Amino acid sequence: MTAGADSAGPRGGENDPVTDVRTTLERIREAARRTVRDARVPTGPPLRPTWRAWQFDVLVAFVIGISTVYYAIDNVDVVVVREIAPGVAYTVVRPSGPGGLAFMVSLAVVASGALALRRRCPLAVLCVVTAATLATPQSVLRLTFYAFIIAVYSAAVYSPYRVATLAALPVSVVLVGTSGDSVTPIVPNDYIALLILVPMAVAAIGLRTWKLRTSEGRTRISTLERERAEELRRAVEHERARIARELHDVVTHNVSVMIIQAGAARKIMRISPEEAGEALLAVEAGGRAAMTELRHVMGLLTMADEDEGSSSGADLTDTPEELTPQPGLGQLESLVGRVRDAGLPVDLTVTGPPRPLPPGLELAAYRVVQEALTNTVKHASGARAAVTVEYGPDRLRVEVTDTGGRSSGAVGSGRGLIGLRERLAVHDGTLNTGRRLTGGYRVEALIPLEGP
């Protein structure tokens, strides 16, 4: 019941009026604190004028200063009688004597000189020029009035303190507008044409600048679109080259082994049917391995679903197989075993404690061994090969050597070694190839590793 009465208090009029007043005053005070705090926080970064902007501001301050100083000198000791109505005259007495001249020149110099900082300190310039305008006699208001207009514009455009600016602008305008006898400065007839032509010229220059910037923006967008298209084309070419390397590595190795096994089976078919059958089994195993890796590579292109992948696999092989991960150093035993079945004696040596490596790096090392053994099978019949994998603290070393053999006469294109160098370059690795002094060929890959 108490909670209900408290919640119904505001509607029932049971609250203390003094408490309501205090609450309202606290809210007003808190709002004032927030306003003062927000006024001191910039809503954007301070403007950093360029050298051209500095030069322009100094030129504006100099021109206005010269013109207002000349106006002060020309109007000292001058009494002007103006007829503001038929038979009603208004006498304007301007400052006179050396003191009056010094006072007017000082106001003109202060108001115009402050404009040199109108972009860097717009609010401070507005305060200085407003004070000079308020101190200016109404009879010579033109000394500071034009500088005041420029200061108001600069504060509105360049000040990063938006809250303080929105508060200072109306205060300055109201103070200047209500000070003195509210007699606005009269513009001589000689300046009418100038005051009309100057805004027109400024508007024309602004329109021309806007058109130039629009044209530059369109040109920049067109250039960016062309660069993007060129980058996309290069990315496509790079992807095609990568897929071509994958296909080369997969097809060349497996097909080379299959050809050798099939040739051996054909030669011993009549003499030793059992050995011929083993060779044909090796051909079948090589074909299945090739199809597995080909499906993996083609899956990168087609991105087909599992049903389509399994159905296409069933069409190509008798027993559908699921896609396997990219080969790595853990599959070297299987690779060496297939090469041994093809008739090339291979020794595999692993030194150092094996440790997990990035899949891309393991794939690159695997392809080095695969390509080197494939070249040995194709170009060095009767040779003996050795594979060494060395896990170092800061690098992985992969070496494939052979003892040399009978050349088949076929000349390779060298694309396989080029592809290996590109693979290793991705991991900051190097590839060293060349003939050995004792005969045969040597392929060595050095790949830097991170600390274990």
C-alpha positions in Angstrom: 0.0 0.0 0.0 2.9 2.3 0.8 4.5 1.7 -2.6 1.2 2.3 -4.3 0.7 5.6 -2.5 4.2 6.8 -3.4 3.7 5.9 -7.0 0.4 7.8 -7.1 1.8 10.8 -5.3 2.7 12.9 -8.3 -0.9 12.6 -9.6 -2.5 13.1 -6.2 -0.7 16.4 -5.4 0.8 15.0 -2.2 4.4 16.0 -3.1 6.0 18.9 -1.3 6.2 22.0 -3.6 9.6 22.9 -2.2 10.9 19.5 -3.2 9.5 19.9 -6.7 11.3 23.2 -7.0 14.5 21.8 -5.8 14.3 18.9 -8.2 13.6 21.3 -11.1 16.6 23.4 -10.1 18.8 20.4 -9.9 17.8 19.3 -13.4 18.4 22.8 -14.7 21.8 22.9 -13.0 22.7 19.4 -14.4 21.7 20.5 -17.9 23.8 23.6 -17.5 26.8 21.5 -16.4 26.3 19.2 -19.4 26.1 22.2 -21.7 29.2 23.8 -20.4 31.0 20.4 -20.6 29.9 19.9 -24.2 30.9 23.4 -25.1 34.5 22.6 -24.1 34.6 19.3 -26.0 35.3 19.7 -29.8 33.0 17.9 -32.1 35.7 17.4 -34.7 39.5 17.7 -35.1 41.0 21.2 -35.2 41.5 22.6 -38.6 45.1 22.7 -39.8 45.3 25.4 -42.5 47.5 24.8 -45.5 50.2 27.2 -46.5 47.9 28.7 -49.2 45.2 29.2 -46.6 47.6 31.1 -44.3 48.7 33.2 -47.2 45.1 34.0 -48.2 44.1 34.9 -44.6 47.1 37.2 -44.2 46.2 38.8 -47.5 42.6 39.4 -46.4 43.8 40.8 -43.1 46.2 43.1 -44.9 43.7 44.4 -47.5 41.0 45.1 -44.9 43.6 46.7 -42.6 44.9 49.0 -45.3 41.4 50.0 -46.3 40.2 50.6 -42.8 43.3 52.5 -41.8 42.9 54.7 -44.9 39.2 55.2 -43.9 40.3 56.3 -40.4 42.8 58.8 -41.7 40.3 60.1 -44.3 37.5 60.6 -41.7 39.3 62.2 -38.7 38.1 65.6 -37.9 35.1 65.2 -40.2 31.6 66.3 -39.4 28.8 64.9 -41.7 25.3 66.3 -41.8 22.8 63.9 -43.3 19.2 64.5 -44.1 17.2 61.5 -42.9 13.8 63.1 -43.7 12.5 66.2 -45.4 13.6 69.1 -43.1 15.2 66.7 -40.6 19.0 66.6 -40.5 21.3 64.3 -38.6 24.8 65.4 -37.7 27.5 62.8 -37.4 30.6 63.9 -35.5 33.6 61.6 -36.0 36.6 61.4 -33.7 39.1 64.3 -34.1 42.6 65.1 -33.2 45.7 62.9 -32.8 44.1 60.9 -30.1 41.0 60.2 -32.2 43.2 59.1 -35.1 45.3 56.8 -33.0 42.2 55.3 -31.4 40.6 54.6 -34.8 43.8 53.2 -36.3 44.3 50.9 -33.3 40.8 49.5 -33.7 41.3 49.0 -37.4 44.6 47.2 -36.9 43.3 44.9 -34.1 40.1 43.9 -35.9 41.7 43.3 -39.3 44.9 41.7 -37.9 43.0 39.1 -35.9 41.6 37.8 -39.2 45.0 36.3 -40.0 44.1 33.5 -37.4 40.4 33.1 -38.5 40.9 29.4 -39.5 43.2 28.4 -36.6 41.4 30.1 -33.7 37.9 31.2 -35.1 36.2 31.6 -31.7 39.0 33.7 -30.3 39.1 35.9 -33.4 35.3 36.4 -33.1 35.7 37.5 -29.5 38.5 39.9 -30.3 36.7 41.4 -33.3 33.4 41.7 -31.4 35.1 43.6 -28.6 36.7 45.9 -31.2 33.4 46.4 -32.9 31.7 47.3 -29.6 34.4 49.8 -28.8 34.1 51.4 -32.2 32.1 54.7 -32.3 28.9 54.4 -34.3 30.0 57.3 -36.5 32.9 55.2 -37.9 31.5 51.7 -37.5 32.9 50.7 -40.9 36.3 50.5 -39.2 35.4 47.1 -37.8 32.1 46.1 -39.3 33.5 44.3 -42.3 36.0 42.4 -40.1 33.1 41.5 -37.8 31.2 39.9 -40.7 34.2 37.9 -41.8 34.8 36.8 -38.1 31.2 35.6 -37.8 31.5 33.6 -41.0 34.8 32.1 -40.0 33.5 31.0 -36.6 30.4 29.4 -38.2 32.5 27.5 -40.8 35.8 26.6 -39.1 35.2 26.3 -35.3 35.3 22.7 -34.1 33.4 23.6 -30.9 29.9 23.5 -32.3 28.0 24.1 -29.0 30.2 27.1 -28.0 29.9 28.5 -31.5 26.1 28.2 -31.5 26.1 30.1 -28.3 28.6 32.8 -29.2 27.3 33.7 -32.6 23.9 35.0 -31.6 25.4 36.8 -28.6 27.9 38.6 -30.7 25.3 39.6 -33.3 22.9 40.8 -30.7 25.5 42.8 -28.8 26.7 44.5 -32.0 23.2 45.1 -33.3 21.9 46.7 -30.1 24.9 48.7 -29.1 25.0 52.5 -29.6 22.2 54.3 -31.4 21.7 51.4 -33.9 22.7 53.6 -36.9 24.0 51.2 -39.5 27.0 52.2 -41.6 26.0 53.9 -44.8 27.7 52.6 -47.9 28.8 55.3 -50.4 27.4 55.1 -53.9 30.9 54.5 -55.3 30.9 51.1 -53.6 27.5 49.8 -54.8 28.8 48.3 -58.1 31.7 46.7 -56.2 29.4 45.2 -53.6 27.3 43.6 -56.4 30.1 42.4 -58.6 32.2 40.9 -55.9 29.6 38.4 -54.6 28.8 37.5 -58.2 32.5 36.8 -58.9 32.8 34.8 -55.8 29.7 32.8 -56.7 31.1 32.2 -60.2 34.4 31.0 -58.9 32.7 28.8 -56.4 30.6 27.2 -59.1 33.6 26.7 -61.3 35.5 25.1 -58.4 32.6 22.8 -57.7 32.4 21.7 -61.3 36.2 21.0 -61.4 36.0 19.0 -58.2 33.0 17.1 -59.5 35.0 16.3 -62.7 38.0 15.3 -60.7 35.8 13.1 -58.5 34.4 11.3 -61.5 37.9 10.8 -63.0 39.1 9.4 -59.7 36.1 7.0 -59.5 36.8 5.8 -63.0 40.5 5.3 -62.2 39.6 3.3 -59.1 37.2 1.2 -61.1 39.8 0.5 -63.7 42.4 -0.4 -61.0 39.9 -2.6 -59.3 39.2 -4.4 -62.6 42.9 -4.8 -63.2 43.4 -6.2 -59.7 40.5 -8.6 -60.2 42.0 -9.7 -63.5 45.4 -10.3 -61.9 43.8 -12.2 -59.0 42.0 -14.4 -61.6 45.3 -15.0 -63.4 47.0 -15.8 -60.2 44.3 -18.3 -59.2 44.5 -19.9 -62.6 48.2 -20.3 -62.3 47.9 -21.8 -58.8 45.3 -24.3 -60.0 47.5 -25.1 -63.0 50.4 -25.9 -60.7 48.1 -28.1 -58.6 47.0 -30.0 -61.7 50.5 -30.3 -63.0 51.8 -31.7 -59.7 48.9 -34.2 -59.4 48.7 -35.3 -63.0 52.4 -35.4 -63.8 53.4 -37.5 -60.8 50.6 -40.1 -60.9 50.4 -40.5 -64.6 54.2 -40.9 -64.9 54.1 -43.7 -62.3 51.1 -45.3 -64.0 52.9 -45.2 -67.4 56.0 -46.9 -66.0 54.0 -49.5 -64.2 51.8 -50.2 -67.2 54.9 -50.6 -69.4 56.5 -53.0 -67.0 53.3 -55.0 -66.8 53.1 -55.2 -70.6 56.7 -56.5 -70.8 56.3 -59.2 -68.1 52.7 -60.2 -68.8 53.7 -63.5 -70.5 56.7 -64.3 -68.4 55.4 -63.5 -64.9 51.7 -62.9 -64.7 51.9 -62.5 -60.9 54.3 -59.6 -61.1 52.3 -58.1 -64.0 49.2 -58.2 -61.8 51.1 -56.4 -59.0 52.2 -53.7 -61.5 48.6 -53.3 -62.6 47.4 -53.0 -59.0 50.0 -50.2 -58.6 48.6 -48.6 -61.7 45.1 -48.8 -60.2 46.2 -47.4 -56.9 48.0 -44.5 -58.7 44.8 -43.8 -60.7 42.7 -43.7 -57.6 45.1 -41.4 -55.9 45.2 -39.1 -58.9 41.4 -39.0 -59.1 41.2 -38.2 -55.4 43.5 -35.2 -55.7 41.9 -34.1 -58.9 38.5 -34.1 -57.3 39.9 -32.0 -54.5 41.4 -29.5 -56.9 38.3 -29.3 -59.0 36.2 -28.8 -55.9 38.0 -25.5 -55.4 36.5 -24.4 -58.8 33.0 -25.9 -58.8 32.1 -25.7 -55.0 29.6 -28.4 -55.7 27.6 -30.0 -52.9 28.4 -33.5 -51.5 25.7 -35.2 -53.6 27.0 -33.9 -56.9 30.6 -34.6 -55.9 29.8 -38.2 -54.9 27.8 -38.8 -58.1 30.5 -37.4 -60.3 33.0 -39.5 -58.5 30.9 -42.6 -59.0 30.9 -41.9 -62.7 34.7 -41.7 -62.9 35.7 -44.6 -60.6 34.1 -47.9 -59.5 34.3 -47.0 -55.8 33.4 -43.5 -54.8 35.8 -41.9 -52.4 35.4 -38.8 -50.2 37.6 -35.8 -50.7 40.7 -36.0 -48.6 42.7 -33.1 -47.1 45.6 -31.6 -49.0 48.7 -33.9 -48.6 51.5 -33.0 -46.2 54.6 -34.4 -44.8 52.6 -37.2 -43.1 51.8 -38.7 -46.5 55.5 -38.9 -47.6 55.6 -42.6 -46.7 52.7 -43.3 -49.0 54.3 -41.2 -51.8 57.6 -43.0 -51.5 55.8 -46.4 -51.4 54.1 -45.6 -54.7 57.4 -44.6 -56.3 59.0 -47.8 -55.0 56.2 -49.8 -56.6 57.1 -48.0 -59.9 60.6 -49.5 -59.7 62.6 -46.6 -58.3 64.4 -47.5 -55.1 63.9 -44.6 -52.6 65.3 -44.1 -49.1 63.3 -41.8 -46.8 65.1 -40.2 -43.8 63.5 -37.8 -41.3 65.8 -36.1 -38.8 64.9 -33.8 -35.9 61.7 -33.9 -33.8 58.7 -33.6 -36.1 56.2 -30.9 -35.1 52.9 -29.6 -36.5 53.4 -27.1 -39.4 50.9 -24.9 -41.3 49.0 -26.9 -43.9 50.2 -24.7 -46.8 53.8 -25.1 -45.8 53.5 -28.9 -45.5 51.8 -29.0 -48.9 54.7 -27.0 -50.4 57.3 -29.4 -48.9 55.2 -32.4 -50.1 55.1 -31.0 -53.7 58.9 -30.6 -53.7 59.4 -34.3 -53.0 56.7 -35.3 -55.4 58.1 -33.2 -58.3 61.7 -34.3 -57.7 60.8 -38.0 -57.6 58.6 -37.6 -60.7 61.5 -36.0 -62.6 63.7 -38.9 -61.5 61.2 -41.5 -62.7 60.8 -39.7 -66.0 64.4 -38.7 -66.8 66.7 -41.1 -64.8 65.7 -44.7 -65.4 67.6 -47.1 -63.2 68.7 -44.5 -60.7 68.4 -44.6 -56.9 66.8 -41.8 -55.0 67.1 -40.5 -51.4 64.6 -38.2 -49.6 65.8 -36.3 -46.5 63.5 -34.2 -44.3 65.2 -32.2 -41.6 63.3 -30.4 -38.9 65.5 -27.6 -37.6 64.9 -25.1 -34.8 64.3 -22.3 -37.3 63.9 -23.9 -40.7 62.6 -27.0 -42.5 65.0 -28.6 -45.0 63.8 -31.0 -47.7 66.3 -32.6 -50.0 65.8 -35.1 -52.8 68.8 -36.6 -54.6 69.3 -39.3 -57.2 72.4 -41.2 -58.4 71.6 -40.6 -62.1 70.5 -43.2 -64.7 69.6 -43.7 -68.3 68.0 -40.7 -69.8 64.8 -41.2 -71.6 65.6 -38.4 -74.1 62.5 -36.3 -73.1 63.2 -32.7 -72.3 61.1 -31.1 -69.6 59.6 -27.6 -69.8 60.8 -26.5 -66.4 57.4 -25.4 -65.3 57.4 -27.8 -62.4 60.4 -26.2 -60.8 59.1 -22.7 -61.5 55.9 -23.7 -59.8 57.8 -25.0 -56.8 59.8 -21.8 -56.5 56.6 -19.8 -56.5 55.1 -22.0 -53.8 58.1 -21.7 -51.6 58.3 -17.9 -52.1 54.9 -17.6 -50.4 56.5 -19.0 -47.2 59.8 -17.1 -47.8 61.5 -20.3 -48.8 64.2 -21.0 -51.4 64.7 -23.8 -53.9 68.2 -24.9 -55.0 68.6 -27.3 -57.9 71.5 -28.6 -59.9 73.6 -31.6 -60.9 75.8 -33.3 -58.3 79.6 -33.7 -58.7 79.3 -37.5 -58.1 76.5 -37.8 -60.7 72.8 -37.4 -60.6 70.6 -34.5 -59.6 69.8 -32.7 -56.4 66.8 -30.6 -55.3 66.9 -28.8 -52.0 64.2 -26.6 -50.4 64.8 -24.4 -47.4 61.7 -23.0 -45.6 62.0 -20.8 -42.5 60.0 -21.8 -39.5 58.8 -20.0 -36.4 60.2 -21.0 -33.0 58.7 -24.2 -31.6 
